[in-house]
Amino acid sequence: MVLAGAIESFGSMETKVEADGWPVLHHERFEGERLSAYRRRVTEIGQIQDGFRMGRYRGDIAEQMERRLIHLEEQPLEALSA
């Protein structure tokens, strides 16, 4: 049984894991990113990750969601909508 906040060792790396066994993920705020935009971006990232964890995405949809996730992790929302 894995407890929320527990730490698992992977070689020399230690990773905090959720109660469901998935790693705890942290998303940094980009320089100049408004707090409201950061919160929306992190919320969308969490929704996409939950979708993958629950097996909601398959085929082309999974690829689209993966691309969206990568974009959300690499740049602020303002840059994505421009």
VENJOJO-V595629 format. One record per run of one state. SS is the DSSP state (h for helix, s for strand, l for the rest). FROM is the first residue (numbers start at 1). TO is the last residue. If there is no record, write none. Layout:
# VENJOJO-V595629
SS&FROM&TO + SS&FROM&TO
This chain:
# VENJOJO-V595629
l&1&5 + s&6&10 + l&11&12 + s&13&17 + l&18&22 + s&23&23 + l&24&34 + h&35&53 + l&54&58 + h&59&74 + l&75&76 + h&77&81 + l&82&82
